[in-house]
Amino acid sequence: MDIFTSDINTSLTQIECMTYVALKDSIKDILDKHAAEREISVKRRKPAPWITRAVKAAKQKQRKAERQWRKLGTQVHRDIYIHHRKNTKSIVVAEKRQYLNEKVLSSGSSKELFSLTNQLLGKEKKATLPDSVPCDKLCENLMSFFVDKIDTIRLNLCLENGIQFPPCEEFHGQFLSEFKLVNESQVKK
């Protein structure tokens, strides 16, 4: 703080007839030196689905009570703030419980229920491709796996039922050379 003060004092004494622009530039240079401007990025998140109007109103009352308590500092205002804080917490818990109950009851099958449970516990599976295998080799491996699988199924059907299937024709189209990652919205289309 002493260095900051001395920098301001020296800059003010250096310029005798300081204009507004010169003063502004001088102060800006000193502030940039001691408290440089930083740019930060803040991600905007959607509010949780259980944040309703009742929750927002309770949070507003809580913040208002906290401002009053911080401003006046009395025990009465602190007690009011604590009361509003507890009330807000109970409203949030009740709304969250109601939301989750509705989600569980609306799940039609056990698959949906387990999917919901995994989602709530943060156990969502992300399908990722292995990094150790090049994309063109990975495509070839997948293709040969499925071709072999189909050949095995056809052979087993032939042996069990005595039916002879015609051999598969050679593919003459364009080969898949790479995987393009897609997001959830593209898959839903």
N, CA, C and O of each residue as an XYZ file, in Angstrom:
756
protein
N       0.825     -1.189      0.000
C       0.000      0.000      0.000
C       0.867      1.251      0.000
O       0.517      2.265     -0.604
N       2.018      1.164      0.694
C       2.923      2.314      0.741
C       3.495      2.624     -0.639
O       3.644      3.788     -1.010
N       3.813      1.578     -1.394
C       4.359      1.774     -2.741
C       3.311      2.422     -3.634
O       3.614      3.318     -4.422
N       2.082      1.961     -3.500
C       0.979      2.523     -4.290
C       0.816      4.018     -3.997
O       0.693      4.828     -4.916
N       0.815      4.370     -2.720
C       0.667      5.774     -2.313
C       1.833      6.616     -2.825
O       1.639      7.730     -3.311
N       3.040      6.073     -2.709
C       4.200      6.840     -3.176
C       4.171      7.020     -4.691
O       4.578      8.070     -5.189
N       3.698      6.019     -5.434
C       3.583      6.156     -6.890
C       2.597      7.255     -7.261
O       2.846      8.034     -8.181
N       1.492      7.316     -6.555
C       0.503      8.369     -6.840
C       1.088      9.743     -6.507
O       0.943     10.686     -7.284
N       1.746      9.852     -5.357
C       2.329     11.142     -4.962
C       3.388     11.612     -5.952
O       3.420     12.790     -6.308
N       4.256     10.704     -6.401
C       5.298     11.113     -7.353
C       4.711     11.496     -8.701
O       5.203     12.420     -9.349
N       3.662     10.795     -9.135
C       3.058     11.141    -10.428
C       2.366     12.496    -10.356
O       2.358     13.242    -11.336
N       1.789     12.816     -9.207
C       1.113     14.106     -9.074
C       2.110     15.262     -8.987
O       1.828     16.362     -9.463
N       3.264     15.019     -8.387
C       4.254     16.095     -8.285
C       5.015     16.298     -9.584
O       5.556     17.379     -9.816
N       5.069     15.275    -10.442
C       5.812     15.397    -11.697
C       5.107     16.302    -12.695
O       5.767     16.966    -13.494
N       3.824     16.339    -12.666
C       3.075     17.121    -13.643
C       2.540     18.358    -12.938
O       1.679     18.256    -12.064
N       3.046     19.518    -13.313
C       2.638     20.766    -12.677
C       1.234     21.165    -13.111
O       0.325     21.290    -12.290
N       1.078     21.356    -14.374
C      -0.221     21.773    -14.915
C      -0.889     20.544    -15.505
O      -0.831     20.309    -16.712
N      -1.506     19.784    -14.665
C      -2.069     18.522    -15.108
C      -3.466     18.738    -15.671
O      -4.333     19.325    -15.022
N      -3.661     18.264    -16.857
C      -4.997     18.309    -17.436
C      -5.758     17.075    -16.984
O      -5.203     16.151    -16.388
N      -7.020     17.095    -17.282
C      -7.864     15.952    -16.907
C      -7.371     14.681    -17.579
O      -7.298     13.634    -16.934
N      -7.033     14.750    -18.853
C      -6.587     13.571    -19.605
C      -5.276     13.049    -19.037
O      -5.102     11.842    -18.872
N      -4.359     13.957    -18.740
C      -3.071     13.536    -18.189
C      -3.258     12.898    -16.816
O      -2.607     11.900    -16.507
N      -4.131     13.458    -15.997
C      -4.418     12.890    -14.678
C      -5.022     11.497    -14.811
O      -4.635     10.560    -14.113
N      -5.978     11.388    -15.723
C      -6.635     10.089    -15.943
C      -5.624      9.048    -16.407
O      -5.617      7.924    -15.904
N      -4.763      9.412    -17.368
C      -3.758      8.478    -17.880
C      -2.762      8.089    -16.799
O      -2.357      6.931    -16.706
N      -2.372      9.051    -15.990
C      -1.419      8.786    -14.918
C      -1.997      7.820    -13.891
O      -1.336      6.867    -13.478
N      -3.222      8.073    -13.489
C      -3.874      7.189    -12.506
C      -4.119      5.807    -13.105
O      -3.971      4.799    -12.413
N      -4.489      5.750    -14.379
C      -4.715      4.458    -15.046
C      -3.426      3.646    -15.090
O      -3.449      2.439    -14.848
N      -2.298      4.294    -15.397
C      -1.008      3.596    -15.426
C      -0.646      3.034    -14.058
O      -0.152      1.912    -13.949
N      -0.895      3.822    -13.018
C      -0.586      3.367    -11.659
C      -1.490      2.199    -11.273
O      -1.023      1.223    -10.686
N      -2.770      2.292    -11.595
C      -3.693      1.193    -11.277
C      -3.333     -0.066    -12.053
O      -3.414     -1.170    -11.514
N      -2.936      0.088    -13.318
C      -2.530     -1.079    -14.104
C      -1.288     -1.740    -13.516
O      -1.116     -2.956    -13.599
N      -0.435     -0.927    -12.929
C       0.790     -1.460    -12.336
C       0.491     -2.228    -11.046
O       1.045     -3.305    -10.826
N      -0.374     -1.686    -10.199
C      -0.613     -2.277     -8.883
C      -1.833     -3.195     -8.832
O      -1.872     -4.139     -8.042
N      -2.808     -2.922     -9.658
C      -4.024     -3.750     -9.666
C      -4.439     -3.944    -11.118
O      -5.398     -3.341    -11.598
N      -3.698     -4.792    -11.793
C      -3.929     -4.999    -13.221
C      -5.316     -5.583    -13.459
O      -5.824     -6.393    -12.683
N      -5.896     -5.144    -14.550
C      -7.216     -5.625    -14.922
C      -7.086     -7.061    -15.413
O      -6.189     -7.382    -16.192
N      -7.982     -7.916    -14.953
C      -7.970     -9.310    -15.381
C      -9.299     -9.631    -16.023
O     -10.347     -9.124    -15.623
N      -9.234    -10.471    -17.012
C     -10.461    -10.898    -17.671
C     -10.750    -12.323    -17.237
O      -9.897    -13.204    -17.343
N     -11.953    -12.538    -16.750
C     -12.350    -13.880    -16.343
C     -13.595    -14.264    -17.117
O     -14.363    -13.407    -17.554
N     -13.778    -15.542    -17.276
C     -14.988    -16.007    -17.946
C     -15.825    -16.782    -16.938
O     -15.309    -17.590    -16.165
N     -17.101    -16.523    -16.964
C     -18.028    -17.158    -16.043
C     -19.018    -17.965    -16.864
O     -19.667    -17.438    -17.768
N     -19.127    -19.234    -16.545
C     -20.077    -20.078    -17.258
C     -21.460    -19.888    -16.653
O     -21.647    -19.961    -15.438
N     -22.411    -19.644    -17.525
C     -23.792    -19.522    -17.058
C     -24.409    -20.912    -17.050
O     -24.405    -21.624    -18.055
N     -24.933    -21.273    -15.904
C     -25.577    -22.572    -15.783
C     -27.077    -22.370    -15.643
O     -27.548    -21.372    -15.097
N     -27.807    -23.343    -16.151
C     -29.246    -23.303    -15.940
C     -29.512    -23.614    -14.470
O     -28.821    -24.443    -13.879
N     -30.503    -22.960    -13.881
C     -30.799    -23.273    -12.479
C     -31.327    -24.702    -12.356
O     -31.866    -25.269    -13.307
N     -31.162    -25.252    -11.187
C     -31.659    -26.603    -10.940
C     -33.163    -26.631    -11.182
O     -33.849    -25.642    -10.926
N     -33.682    -27.757    -11.675
C     -35.106    -27.808    -12.019
C     -36.045    -27.623    -10.836
O     -37.219    -27.309    -11.032
N     -35.571    -27.804     -9.642
C     -36.449    -27.639     -8.476
C     -36.423    -26.211     -7.931
O     -37.066    -25.934     -6.918
N     -35.707    -25.314     -8.567
C     -35.712    -23.909     -8.153
C     -36.971    -23.264     -8.729
O     -37.033    -22.945     -9.916
N     -37.954    -23.082     -7.883
C     -39.249    -22.546     -8.299
C     -39.381    -21.102     -7.827
O     -38.457    -20.535     -7.244
N     -40.541    -20.524     -8.090
C     -40.789    -19.145     -7.639
C     -40.745    -19.040     -6.122
O     -40.271    -18.047     -5.571
N     -41.245    -20.075     -5.455
C     -41.235    -20.065     -3.985
C     -39.797    -20.046     -3.456
O     -39.496    -19.345     -2.490
N     -38.918    -20.816     -4.091
C     -37.515    -20.849     -3.673
C     -36.863    -19.494     -3.928
O     -36.131    -18.983     -3.080
N     -37.130    -18.913     -5.098
C     -36.544    -17.609     -5.426
C     -37.017    -16.532     -4.451
O     -36.230    -15.691     -4.016
N     -38.306    -16.563     -4.111
C     -38.838    -15.576     -3.163
C     -38.206    -15.751     -1.782
O     -37.874    -14.768     -1.119
N     -38.041    -17.003     -1.354
C     -37.422    -17.254     -0.048
C     -35.968    -16.787     -0.038
O     -35.495    -16.238      0.957
N     -35.261    -17.007     -1.149
C     -33.865    -16.551     -1.227
C     -33.785    -15.028     -1.192
O     -32.874    -14.464     -0.586
N     -34.737    -14.364     -1.842
C     -34.763    -12.897     -1.811
C     -34.950    -12.392     -0.383
O     -34.255    -11.477      0.060
N     -35.900    -13.003      0.335
C     -36.138    -12.596      1.723
C     -34.894    -12.836      2.574
O     -34.544    -12.021      3.428
N     -34.230    -13.969      2.327
C     -33.018    -14.287      3.083
C     -31.925    -13.259      2.811
O     -31.278    -12.785      3.744
N     -31.714    -12.910      1.546
C     -30.681    -11.918      1.209
C     -31.008    -10.546      1.799
O     -30.121     -9.834      2.268
N     -32.306    -10.182      1.768
C     -32.715     -8.898      2.338
C     -32.449     -8.876      3.845
O     -31.954     -7.885      4.383
N     -32.783     -9.981      4.519
C     -32.542    -10.059      5.963
C     -31.044    -10.030      6.263
O     -30.619     -9.437      7.254
N     -30.246    -10.669      5.410
C     -28.795    -10.653      5.626
C     -28.231     -9.240      5.453
O     -27.381     -8.811      6.233
N     -28.699     -8.525      4.441
C     -28.238     -7.146      4.236
C     -28.579     -6.272      5.443
O     -27.766     -5.460      5.884
N     -29.793     -6.448      5.972
C     -30.207     -5.681      7.160
C     -29.297     -6.003      8.343
O     -28.854     -5.103      9.056
N     -29.025     -7.277      8.544
C     -28.182     -7.691      9.662
C     -26.766     -7.138      9.502
O     -26.185     -6.624     10.458
N     -26.209     -7.245      8.283
C     -24.847     -6.732      8.048
C     -24.794     -5.213      8.224
O     -23.803     -4.668      8.711
N     -25.864     -4.546      7.825
C     -25.898     -3.079      7.915
C     -26.019     -2.619      9.367
O     -25.289     -1.730      9.806
N     -26.951     -3.234     10.114
C     -27.226     -2.775     11.476
C     -26.435     -3.539     12.539
O     -26.088     -2.978     13.578
N     -26.149     -4.818     12.279
C     -25.325     -5.602     13.191
C     -25.962     -5.975     14.510
O     -25.248     -6.346     15.442
N     -27.282     -5.891     14.629
C     -27.931     -6.222     15.905
C     -28.253     -7.707     15.973
O     -28.341     -8.385     14.949
N     -28.426     -8.197     17.183
C     -28.741     -9.604     17.394
C     -30.127     -9.944     16.858
O     -30.348    -11.041     16.345
N     -31.055     -9.005     16.977
C     -32.424     -9.232     16.487
C     -32.401     -9.478     14.979
O     -33.046    -10.400     14.481
N     -31.648     -8.637     14.258
C     -31.574     -8.805     12.810
C     -30.824    -10.082     12.423
O     -31.110    -10.691     11.392
N     -29.870    -10.477     13.254
C     -29.168    -11.739     12.997
C     -30.125    -12.912     13.168
O     -30.114    -13.849     12.368
N     -30.946    -12.862     14.202
C     -31.931    -13.925     14.426
C     -32.939    -13.992     13.281
O     -33.335    -15.079     12.858
N     -33.349    -12.834     12.784
C     -34.278    -12.801     11.641
C     -33.615    -13.432     10.420
O     -34.241    -14.206      9.696
N     -32.345    -13.097     10.198
C     -31.611    -13.665      9.065
C     -31.506    -15.180      9.198
O     -31.741    -15.902      8.228
N     -31.158    -15.669     10.378
C     -31.035    -17.118     10.593
C     -32.371    -17.806     10.369
O     -32.421    -18.894      9.795
N     -33.464    -17.178     10.820
C     -34.801    -17.730     10.595
C     -35.085    -17.855      9.093
O     -35.562    -18.893      8.635
N     -34.791    -16.796      8.330
C     -35.025    -16.828      6.879
C     -34.116    -17.849      6.193
O     -34.526    -18.501      5.233
N     -32.888    -17.988      6.681
C     -31.966    -18.964      6.096
C     -32.489    -20.389      6.294
O     -32.459    -21.197      5.367
N     -32.967    -20.692      7.501
C     -33.528    -22.021      7.769
C     -34.784    -22.254      6.943
O     -34.998    -23.349      6.423
N     -35.611    -21.224      6.823
C     -36.836    -21.325      6.032
C     -36.499    -21.604      4.564
O     -37.128    -22.453      3.931
N     -35.513    -20.894      4.029
C     -35.101    -21.100      2.637
C     -34.603    -22.522      2.439
O     -34.955    -23.177      1.458
N     -33.795    -22.996      3.360
C     -33.264    -24.353      3.247
C     -34.385    -25.384      3.254
O     -34.356    -26.332      2.469
N     -35.370    -25.213      4.129
C     -36.473    -26.183      4.192
C     -37.317    -26.139      2.917
O     -37.797    -27.176      2.460
N     -37.502    -24.949      2.341
C     -38.264    -24.838      1.091
C     -37.511    -25.520     -0.045
O     -38.116    -26.228     -0.850
N     -36.198    -25.313     -0.119
C     -35.392    -25.951     -1.170
C     -35.450    -27.469     -1.034
O     -35.621    -28.175     -2.028
N     -35.311    -27.971      0.179
C     -35.362    -29.419      0.403
C     -36.723    -29.973     -0.003
O     -36.797    -31.022     -0.642
N     -37.805    -29.277      0.364
C     -39.154    -29.742      0.019
C     -39.369    -29.735     -1.492
O     -39.920    -30.689     -2.040
N     -38.942    -28.672     -2.169
C     -39.110    -28.591     -3.627
C     -38.276    -29.654     -4.335
O     -38.730    -30.254     -5.309
N     -37.067    -29.885     -3.852
C     -36.209    -30.903     -4.460
C     -36.809    -32.288     -4.258
O     -36.802    -33.113     -5.171
N     -37.326    -32.539     -3.063
C     -37.953    -33.830     -2.780
C     -39.159    -34.047     -3.691
O     -39.345    -35.135     -4.238
N     -39.972    -33.013     -3.850
C     -41.152    -33.116     -4.711
C     -40.737    -33.370     -6.166
O     -41.335    -34.208     -6.841
N     -39.728    -32.660     -6.645
C     -39.257    -32.834     -8.023
C     -38.753    -34.261     -8.245
O     -39.098    -34.900     -9.239
N     -37.930    -34.755     -7.308
C     -37.378    -36.100     -7.467
C     -38.464    -37.167     -7.358
O     -38.417    -38.170     -8.069
N     -39.441    -36.960     -6.473
C     -40.557    -37.909     -6.378
C     -41.313    -37.983     -7.692
O     -41.668    -39.070     -8.148
N     -41.561    -36.823     -8.308
C     -42.260    -36.806     -9.596
C     -41.451    -37.519    -10.669
O     -42.014    -38.245    -11.489
N     -40.134    -37.321    -10.673
C     -39.283    -37.979    -11.667
C     -39.303    -39.496    -11.480
O     -39.392    -40.243    -12.454
N     -39.220    -39.946    -10.233
C     -39.212    -41.389     -9.963
C     -40.555    -42.000    -10.335
O     -40.606    -43.066    -10.948
N     -41.651    -41.321     -9.964
C     -42.976    -41.860    -10.272
C     -43.269    -41.850    -11.768
O     -44.016    -42.697    -12.258
N     -42.689    -40.902    -12.497
C     -42.955    -40.835    -13.936
C     -42.094    -41.803    -14.738
O     -42.349    -42.018    -15.923
N     -41.076    -42.390    -14.109
C     -40.260    -43.356    -14.850
C     -41.085    -44.622    -15.041
O     -41.531    -45.252    -14.082
N     -41.274    -44.972    -16.306
C     -42.177    -46.067    -16.645
C     -41.583    -47.448    -16.493
O     -42.320    -48.412    -16.284
N     -40.278    -47.573    -16.591
C     -39.669    -48.898    -16.531
C     -38.470    -48.870    -15.586
O     -38.012    -47.813    -15.152
N     -37.985    -50.065    -15.289
C     -36.816    -50.143    -14.412
C     -35.587    -49.551    -15.099
O     -34.699    -49.014    -14.436
N     -35.538    -49.650    -16.430
C     -34.410    -49.075    -17.171
C     -34.372    -47.558    -16.980
O     -33.311    -46.985    -16.735
N     -35.540    -46.909    -17.094
C     -35.610    -45.459    -16.896
C     -35.253    -45.086    -15.458
O     -34.591    -44.078    -15.213
N     -35.701    -45.914    -14.512
C     -35.416    -45.646    -13.103
C     -33.917    -45.741    -12.819
O     -33.356    -44.882    -12.138
N     -33.269    -46.788    -13.343
C     -31.826    -46.925    -13.140
C     -31.065    -45.815    -13.856
O     -30.057    -45.323    -13.348
N     -31.541    -45.423    -15.027
C     -30.915    -44.321    -15.757
C     -31.013    -43.029    -14.947
O     -30.044    -42.276    -14.852
N     -32.185    -42.776    -14.364
C     -32.382    -41.596    -13.521
C     -31.472    -41.647    -12.297
O     -30.866    -40.642    -11.923
N     -31.380    -42.815    -11.679
C     -30.526    -42.975    -10.501
C     -29.068    -42.693    -10.843
O     -28.380    -41.975    -10.118
N     -28.601    -43.263    -11.955
C     -27.214    -43.023    -12.369
C     -26.980    -41.551    -12.691
O     -25.921    -41.005    -12.382
N     -27.961    -40.917    -13.307
C     -27.841    -39.494    -13.636
C     -27.748    -38.661    -12.360
O     -26.927    -37.747    -12.277
N     -28.578    -38.968    -11.370
C     -28.569    -38.214    -10.118
C     -27.284    -38.435     -9.325
O     -26.822    -37.542     -8.615
N     -26.711    -39.632     -9.452
C     -25.475    -39.936     -8.737
C     -24.235    -39.518     -9.518
O     -23.112    -39.676     -9.040
N     -24.440    -38.986    -10.717
C     -23.306    -38.532    -11.526
C     -22.531    -39.662    -12.161
O     -21.333    -39.526    -12.409
N     -23.194    -40.782    -12.430
C     -22.523    -41.943    -13.013
C     -22.860    -42.108    -14.492
O     -22.992    -43.228    -14.985
N     -22.996    -40.991    -15.192
C     -23.334    -41.087    -16.610
C     -22.151    -41.639    -17.383
O     -21.007    -41.238    -17.171
N     -22.448    -42.567    -18.285
C     -21.406    -43.168    -19.102
C     -21.184    -42.307    -20.332
O     -22.134    -41.874    -20.983
N     -19.939    -42.068    -20.635
C     -19.593    -41.344    -21.848
C     -18.862    -42.313    -22.762
O     -17.825    -42.867    -22.398
N     -19.408    -42.510    -23.944
C     -18.780    -43.405    -24.905
C     -17.582    -42.692    -25.516
O     -17.730    -41.673    -26.190
N     -16.401    -43.235    -25.275
C     -15.197    -42.630    -25.825
C     -14.468    -43.644    -26.681
O     -14.521    -44.848    -26.431
N     -13.799    -43.145    -27.678
C     -13.006    -44.000    -28.546
C     -11.604    -44.123    -27.968
O     -11.093    -43.176    -27.370
N     -10.976    -45.287    -28.142
C      -9.620    -45.439    -27.606
C      -8.625    -44.548    -28.347
O      -8.705    -44.389    -29.565
N      -7.689    -43.972    -27.600
C      -6.677    -43.098    -28.190
C      -5.507    -43.882    -28.773
O      -4.778    -43.373    -29.625
N      -5.328    -45.118    -28.316
C      -4.149    -45.883    -28.716
C      -4.225    -46.395    -30.153
O      -3.196    -46.699    -30.756
N      -5.435    -46.492    -30.708
C      -5.608    -47.031    -32.061
C      -5.961    -45.882    -33.008
O      -6.852    -45.091    -32.700
N      -5.281    -45.775    -34.156
C      -5.638    -44.727    -35.124
C      -7.062    -44.913    -35.638
O      -7.574    -46.032    -35.677
N      -7.699    -43.808    -36.033
C      -9.106    -43.855    -36.445
C      -9.344    -44.809    -37.607
O     -10.315    -45.565    -37.585
N      -8.484    -44.793    -38.623
C      -8.716    -45.666    -39.777
C      -8.599    -47.134    -39.387
O      -9.346    -47.970    -39.896
N      -7.671    -47.455    -38.493
C      -7.516    -48.832    -38.023
C      -8.706    -49.229    -37.148
O      -9.161    -50.372    -37.201
N      -9.208    -48.297    -36.350
C     -10.359    -48.561    -35.494
C     -11.593    -48.881    -36.331
O     -12.355    -49.790    -36.003
N     -11.783    -48.131    -37.409
C     -12.909    -48.393    -38.313
C     -12.809    -49.788    -38.912
O     -13.796    -50.521    -38.978
N     -11.607    -50.146    -39.348
C     -11.392    -51.482    -39.928
C     -11.658    -52.572    -38.893
O     -12.282    -53.586    -39.206
N     -11.190    -52.368    -37.664
C     -11.409    -53.356    -36.600
C     -12.897    -53.547    -36.318
O     -13.366    -54.676    -36.173
N     -13.638    -52.437    -36.242
C     -15.079    -52.541    -35.996
C     -15.786    -53.243    -37.147
O     -16.658    -54.085    -36.931
N     -15.404    -52.892    -38.368
C     -16.032    -53.514    -39.527
C     -15.763    -55.019    -39.534
O     -16.684    -55.807    -39.745
N     -14.519    -55.423    -39.307
C     -14.202    -56.852    -39.331
C     -14.895    -57.581    -38.183
O     -15.293    -58.736    -38.340
N     -15.045    -56.924    -37.030
C     -15.751    -57.543    -35.908
C     -17.190    -57.865    -36.292
O     -17.665    -58.975    -36.056
N     -17.889    -56.885    -36.889
C     -19.292    -57.108    -37.229
C     -19.452    -58.073    -38.399
O     -20.409    -58.846    -38.429
N     -18.547    -58.044    -39.347
C     -18.608    -59.005    -40.460
C     -18.413    -60.415    -39.923
O     -19.144    -61.330    -40.303
N     -17.435    -60.601    -39.044
C     -17.205    -61.921    -38.442
C     -18.405    -62.361    -37.616
O     -18.776    -63.535    -37.627
N     -19.004    -61.429    -36.907
C     -20.177    -61.743    -36.078
C     -21.332    -62.231    -36.954
O     -21.989    -63.221    -36.632
N     -21.572    -61.534    -38.054
C     -22.653    -61.923    -38.967
C     -22.354    -63.278    -39.592
O     -23.247    -64.116    -39.711
N     -21.107    -63.499    -39.993
C     -20.733    -64.797    -40.572
C     -20.941    -65.929    -39.574
O     -21.409    -67.006    -39.945
N     -20.596    -65.694    -38.310
C     -20.774    -66.716    -37.271
C     -22.255    -67.027    -37.061
O     -22.635    -68.192    -36.940
N     -23.084    -65.993    -37.017
C     -24.529    -66.197    -36.834
C     -25.103    -66.978    -38.008
O     -25.887    -67.908    -37.815
N     -24.716    -66.604    -39.218
C     -25.223    -67.298    -40.412
C     -24.777    -68.757    -40.428
O     -25.558    -69.639    -40.785
N     -23.526    -69.015    -40.045
C     -23.015    -70.383    -40.022
C     -23.778    -71.224    -39.009
O     -24.140    -72.366    -39.293
N     -24.026    -70.657    -37.816
C     -24.781    -71.388    -36.790
C     -26.204    -71.672    -37.245
O     -26.729    -72.754    -36.983
N     -26.840    -70.715    -37.926
C     -28.190    -70.945    -38.442
C     -28.190    -72.040    -39.505
O     -29.111    -72.855    -39.560
N     -27.169    -72.059    -40.338
C     -27.067    -73.093    -41.375
C     -26.911    -74.472    -40.753
O     -27.552    -75.428    -41.187
N     -26.061    -74.578    -39.737
C     -25.818    -75.870    -39.099
C     -27.045    -76.365    -38.341
O     -27.340    -77.560    -38.360
N     -27.766    -75.459    -37.672
C     -28.929    -75.862    -36.880
C     -30.117    -76.234    -37.759
O     -30.793    -77.230    -37.499
N     -30.375    -75.447    -38.790
C     -31.595    -75.624    -39.581
C     -31.362    -76.287    -40.931
O     -32.320    -76.605    -41.637
N     -30.126    -76.493    -41.292
C     -29.836    -77.109    -42.582
C     -30.145    -76.200    -43.760
O     -30.323    -76.684    -44.878
N     -30.213    -74.903    -43.537
C     -30.518    -73.950    -44.600
C     -29.202    -73.398    -45.130
O     -28.295    -73.087    -44.358
N     -29.103    -73.278    -46.447
C     -27.902    -72.716    -47.055
C     -28.173    -71.272    -47.461
O     -29.019    -71.019    -48.319
N     -27.464    -70.324    -46.853
C     -27.594    -68.911    -47.220
C     -26.616    -68.594    -48.343
O     -25.514    -69.141    -48.388
N     -27.022    -67.705    -49.253
C     -26.071    -67.302    -50.299
C     -24.939    -66.482    -49.671
O     -25.165    -65.795    -48.676
N     -23.741    -66.541    -50.227
C     -22.626    -65.783    -49.651
C     -22.863    -64.280    -49.766
O     -23.566    -63.815    -50.664
N     -22.272    -63.539    -48.855
C     -22.403    -62.082    -48.863
C     -21.658    -61.503    -50.054
O     -20.582    -61.972    -50.427
N     -22.250    -60.484    -50.636
C     -21.608    -59.829    -51.772
C     -20.491    -58.913    -51.289
O     -20.515    -58.410    -50.166
N     -19.517    -58.712    -52.163
C     -18.410    -57.805    -51.869
C     -18.925    -56.372    -51.844
O     -19.730    -55.988    -52.693
N     -18.475    -55.588    -50.889
C     -18.899    -54.189    -50.754
C     -18.140    -53.327    -51.755
O     -16.915    -53.399    -51.848
N     -18.891    -52.499    -52.512
C     -18.269    -51.642    -53.519
C     -18.525    -50.164    -53.258
O     -18.244    -49.341    -54.129
N     -19.037    -49.806    -52.115
C     -19.345    -48.408    -51.805
C     -18.152    -47.686    -51.200
O     -17.013    -48.143    -51.288
N     -18.442    -46.555    -50.590
C     -17.398    -45.742    -49.965
C     -17.158    -46.251    -48.546
O     -18.101    -46.413    -47.771
N     -15.903    -46.501    -48.215
C     -15.564    -47.036    -46.906
C     -15.562    -45.935    -45.848
O     -15.272    -44.774    -46.136
N     -15.889    -46.325    -44.629
C     -15.853    -45.418    -43.488
C     -14.400    -45.263    -43.056
O     -13.744    -46.241    -42.697
N     -13.904    -44.039    -43.093
C     -12.484    -43.844    -42.789
C     -12.251    -43.179    -41.435
O     -11.154    -43.275    -40.885
N     -13.253    -42.516    -40.896
C     -13.069    -41.873    -39.594
C     -14.407    -41.682    -38.906
O     -15.460    -41.659    -39.544
N     -14.341    -41.543    -37.581
C     -15.531    -41.288    -36.787
C     -15.640    -39.798    -36.532
O     -14.659    -39.150    -36.166
N     -16.815    -39.262    -36.721
C     -17.059    -37.864    -36.379
C     -17.898    -37.859    -35.108
O     -18.972    -38.458    -35.056
N     -17.399    -37.183    -34.095
C     -18.116    -37.141    -32.825
C     -19.393    -36.321    -32.974
O     -19.408    -35.279    -33.629
N     -20.446    -36.805    -32.365
C     -21.731    -36.107    -32.397
C     -22.155    -35.828    -30.966
O     -21.699    -36.474    -30.023
N     -23.040    -34.846    -30.829
C     -23.565    -34.561    -29.496
C     -24.977    -35.132    -29.385
O     -25.519    -35.674    -30.348
N     -25.544    -35.005    -28.227
C     -26.833    -35.624    -27.937
C     -27.950    -35.075    -28.818
O     -28.829    -35.827    -29.238
N     -27.927    -33.776    -29.102
C     -28.994    -33.180    -29.914
C     -28.955    -33.696    -31.349
O     -30.005    -33.836    -31.975
N     -27.767    -33.983    -31.885
C     -27.676    -34.521    -33.235
C     -28.195    -35.954    -33.293
O     -28.783    -36.364    -34.294
N     -27.981    -36.706    -32.230
C     -28.450    -38.091    -32.196
C     -29.968    -38.135    -32.120
O     -30.590    -39.024    -32.702
N     -30.578    -37.179    -31.405
C     -32.035    -37.159    -31.249
C     -32.754    -36.818    -32.540
O     -33.929    -37.150    -32.695
N     -32.062    -36.150    -33.487
C     -32.690    -35.789    -34.759
C     -32.996    -37.014    -35.500
O     -33.532    -36.949    -36.606
